[in-house]
């Protein structure tokens, strides 16, 4: 999950997942084709299924190839959207430099890590690991963002969330049967998202470019990064099995490109706080898809631990009612998922 994502790809974290690129603008009623709740459900489904698509893709293609294909097709969707809306690319070498770093932490790195992780762990576990991003974000923001003050509720949420992680991993059994390498990569992918969010929040404020423009540029830069890395570590496939190929195409066009456009519209219409609630549905859908479609085994501690993780993540997002939150700014990537926002509007999808 892609994303942000990306995943989430993606859309969560006390870092607010709201890098200050531009302020939300009202959406004219006449242009709303579907109710936001329908689009919210579609986004949750697409990002939830991203982990299944990654698993299917890696059955025939190397993880870097899956990630490269995902980014390539996702970028193509955003390029078309930018052309239709006549959006200009961001200007300034400084902005492009920051976007290059953001592309690495919010897209190239987490997408690749999730793809490698799913070589050895179930897609259900990868989806649940993706849900830990708000917990990592909460911990990092206390150190990196002076305006993010801890509260008892948020600290309790942090502890509860990591207790849920230990439950999912079966800590009382000595982590028996757990693939440490794959699980570690999935957790590192989830950690990469809040690192990217903090970086974006600190560096891309007031660029004057639209969210869509920044997102398209960032995803394009991530594609270039994978285009350089992939030939160095993989060889061109001798065959292109249809089902895994379709999985990669769907992961890019739907789980990355289209998902970011849907998320962008949701943030504009209902605000980032409501839009980022998609995070709590991604692991549920990812787990259901893995069990129903791929036949993955599900022990009792997996769903129980996932619920504890989500409860902890929800607490880390809470704010005292007496304290009015700062004006919410538009996201610039992806959950993340993003799940794939990924996985925020600049780059998250997702898982």
Protein Blocks (a to p, Z undefined) as FASTA:
>chain_A
ZZehjjbgmigcjklopacfbccddddfklmmbafklmmmmmmmmmmmmmmmmmmmmmmb
cfklmmmmmmmmmmmmmmmmmmmnopacdehjklmmmmmmmmmmmmmmmmmmmmmmmmmp
cfklmmmmmmmmmmmmmmmmmmmmmklccdfklmmmmmmmmmmmmmmnommnoogoiafk
lmmmmmmmmmmmmmmmmmmmmmmgoklpafklmmmmmmmmmmmmmmmmmmmmmccdfbdc
fklmmmmmmmmmmmmmmmmmmmmmmmmmnojklmmmmmmmmmmmmmmmmmmmnopacdfk
lmmmmmmmmmmmmmmmpccfklccddddddfbegcjebgehiafbopabZZ
